[in-house]
Amino acid sequence: MTLDMAFQIALALAATFGTIWIRRLQKDITDLEKAVDRIRDEYQRREDAKNNYTAMMDAMRELRAAIERIDNKLDRKQDK
């Protein structure tokens, strides 16, 4: 085995391991991109959560006011 042949074998091994390493990095990047997309789809932003909470609380206040009006009407009817 000559020095030139040993160098070619070493270069081929380095290229093979380099290719495997690059493919693994590309797979990891793809997995991370999918995770970011999943997070974007599954979780809501703080601003959206605040808006939803405010809307829900407003609806609950309106519902409570309506129930209180009905309760007052029933009390007045019962007093008669």
C-alpha contacts under 8 A as a table, 3 or more apart, distances in Angstrom:
res1	aa1	res2	aa2	distance
1	M	5	M	6.30
1	M	6	A	6.87
2	T	5	M	5.24
2	T	6	A	6.34
3	L	6	A	5.11
3	L	7	F	6.13
4	D	7	F	5.11
4	D	8	Q	6.30
5	M	8	Q	5.10
5	M	9	I	6.27
6	A	9	I	5.11
6	A	10	A	6.14
7	F	10	A	5.08
7	F	11	L	6.03
8	Q	11	L	4.98
8	Q	12	A	6.06
9	I	12	A	5.05
9	I	13	L	6.18
10	A	13	L	5.11
10	A	14	A	6.11
11	L	14	A	5.05
11	L	15	A	6.10
12	A	15	A	5.06
12	A	16	T	6.10
13	L	16	T	5.03
13	L	17	F	6.13
14	A	17	F	5.25
14	A	18	G	5.85
15	A	18	G	4.95
15	A	19	T	6.00
16	T	19	T	5.15
16	T	20	I	6.28
17	F	20	I	5.04
17	F	21	W	6.07
18	G	21	W	5.05
18	G	22	I	6.11
19	T	22	I	5.10
19	T	23	R	6.14
20	I	23	R	5.18
20	I	24	R	6.21
21	W	24	R	5.13
21	W	25	L	6.24
22	I	25	L	5.02
22	I	26	Q	6.15
23	R	26	Q	5.02
23	R	27	K	6.17
24	R	27	K	5.06
24	R	28	D	6.20
25	L	28	D	5.03
25	L	29	I	6.16
26	Q	29	I	5.05
26	Q	30	T	6.16
27	K	30	T	5.04
27	K	31	D	6.16
28	D	31	D	5.04
28	D	32	L	6.16
29	I	32	L	5.07
29	I	33	E	6.17
30	T	33	E	5.09
30	T	34	K	6.27
31	D	34	K	5.12
31	D	35	A	6.21
32	L	35	A	4.95
32	L	36	V	6.18
33	E	36	V	5.11
33	E	37	D	6.24
34	K	37	D	5.06
34	K	38	R	6.10
35	A	38	R	4.99
35	A	39	I	6.11
36	V	39	I	5.07
36	V	40	R	6.12
37	D	40	R	5.03
37	D	41	D	6.26
38	R	41	D	5.10
38	R	42	E	5.99
39	I	42	E	5.18
39	I	43	Y	5.67
40	R	43	Y	5.92
40	R	44	Q	7.47
41	D	44	Q	7.78
44	Q	48	D	6.30
44	Q	49	A	6.51
45	R	48	D	5.23
45	R	49	A	6.27
46	R	49	A	5.05
46	R	50	K	6.16
47	E	50	K	5.09
47	E	51	N	6.23
48	D	51	N	5.07
48	D	52	N	6.10
49	A	52	N	5.08
49	A	53	Y	6.00
50	K	53	Y	5.04
50	K	54	T	6.07
51	N	54	T	5.12
51	N	55	A	6.16
52	N	55	A	5.14
52	N	56	M	6.09
53	Y	56	M	5.09
53	Y	57	M	6.10
54	T	57	M	5.14
54	T	58	D	6.15
55	A	58	D	5.13
55	A	59	A	6.23
56	M	59	A	5.11
56	M	60	M	6.18
57	M	60	M	4.98
57	M	61	R	6.15
58	D	61	R	5.09
58	D	62	E	6.25
59	A	62	E	5.12
59	A	63	L	6.13
60	M	63	L	4.95
60	M	64	R	6.03
61	R	64	R	5.04
61	R	65	A	6.14
62	E	65	A	5.10
62	E	66	A	6.20
63	L	66	A	5.08
63	L	67	I	6.17
64	R	67	I	5.06
64	R	68	E	6.12
65	A	68	E	5.07
65	A	69	R	6.22
66	A	69	R	5.10
66	A	70	I	6.27
67	I	70	I	5.07
67	I	71	D	6.05
68	E	71	D	4.91
68	E	72	N	6.09
69	R	72	N	5.11
69	R	73	K	6.19
70	I	73	K	5.08
70	I	74	L	6.17
71	D	74	L	5.10
71	D	75	D	6.16
72	N	75	D	5.01
72	N	76	R	6.17
73	K	76	R	5.12
73	K	77	K	6.13
74	L	77	K	5.03
74	L	78	Q	6.03
75	D	78	Q	5.07
75	D	79	D	6.19
76	R	79	D	5.13
76	R	80	K	6.63
77	K	80	K	5.45
